[in-house]
Amino acid sequence: MGEYSKALSSLERSLEISKIALPPNHPDLTTSYNNIGMVYDNMGEYSKALSSYERSLEIRKIALPSNHPDLATSYNNIGMVYDNMGEYSKALSSLERSLEISKIALPPNHPDLASFYNNIGMVYYSMGEYSTAL
């Protein structure tokens, strides 16, 4: 609905409750950090979005195995923010890491792989590298 301040208020309250109820690196906290990051990304507040997505990634690196699909999602989220910022080399680095993890963690016909390939292609498209994007 575009009511970002209301969304942030609810999401931040949810995070505060979760922080009280859960250990500091519990993977359930990452949902709140990701949702907060998504709102900031939609608002164009990319540094705040990155901060939330990076916190989620930090927790996931501690709490999950190194090839867990949720790590791929975190790298994808970070990469898409960098793409929105026009920082294409950082975007590609994160998105390629996301794809690497997904190739290990997921079956070869999993739809997330298609999304990650698409996101990498869109960055190349934004860079004007159309044949690489294809």
Number of C-alpha atoms within 10 A of each C-alpha: 4 9 9 14 12 10 15 17 12 14 19 16 13 15 20 13 12 16 15 9 10 12 11 11 17 16 19 17 22 23 15 21 23 24 20 25 28 22 21 22 23 15 15 14 15 20 15 17 25 22 17 23 29 20 18 26 24 16 19 22 18 12 14 14 11 14 17 17 19 22 23 27 21 25 23 26 25 28 29 25 26 24 23 17 16 14 15 20 15 17 26 22 16 22 27 20 19 27 25 15 20 23 18 12 16 16 11 12 9 12 10 18 20 12 13 21 15 14 22 27 19 20 26 21 15 15 16 11 13 13 9 13 17 11
